[in-house]
Amino acid sequence: MALMGRASSNAIQAVQQLQELLNDNAQITIELPPQGFGVLAPKPTKLIVTPTPPPKPGPADRPGGAIADLKGFNDLKPDPLTARTPMQFVELMKDYRIWAGEPSYRELVRRSGKAFGASSLCEALNSPRLPPEKLVRAFIWACSNSESDVQVWVTAWRQLRMRHKRTQGEPIAPVAKLHTPDQRRKTG
């Protein structure tokens, strides 16, 4: 009788240890033969390990994708089309990250499919220069998972890039001093 109790206890401990190793990602089932085979505890005839499906993600678990603001609070979402300088654009990118729930740089890298590195993102968000368009696209997608937001941000990026045509290292002309090609011809 004592032997049966010890064997059962050992089996239970083994199953508990196995369950801990699986981290609740699987269900363990042990099938035992019918009782009556003797004094010793019966040996398992089958050990079944069934994967447990992952829980369905809720709003907080979505891989990217900001939750929309309440009606009347649409002005909380940063509008990149209001940026007049590359520095303002970068500041709006920082605000957009906050608006999207302030995911970590590593999380944004993961959500973007590693389209950029955390150090590249950190450098871009702490620079007065306009970041590369590819980084902007991947960053906005990682923050919001929204194709329409990506389109708005890329449009704003293109507008600024065309307005501030320059090579690296050249100072940026203030917006007030920029002229359209027609104005330059007239003032000559």
Buried (B, 14 or more C-beta within 10 A) or exposed (E): EEEEEEBEEEBEEBBEEEBEEBEEEBEBEEEEEEEEEEEEBBEBEEEEEEEEEEEEEEEEEEEBBBEEEEEEEEEEBBBBEEBBBBBBBBBBBEBBBEBBBEBEBEBBBBBBEEBBBBEBBEBBBEEEBBBBEEBBBBBBBBBBBBEEBBEBBBEBBEBBBEBBEEEEEEEBBEEEEBEEEEEEEEEE
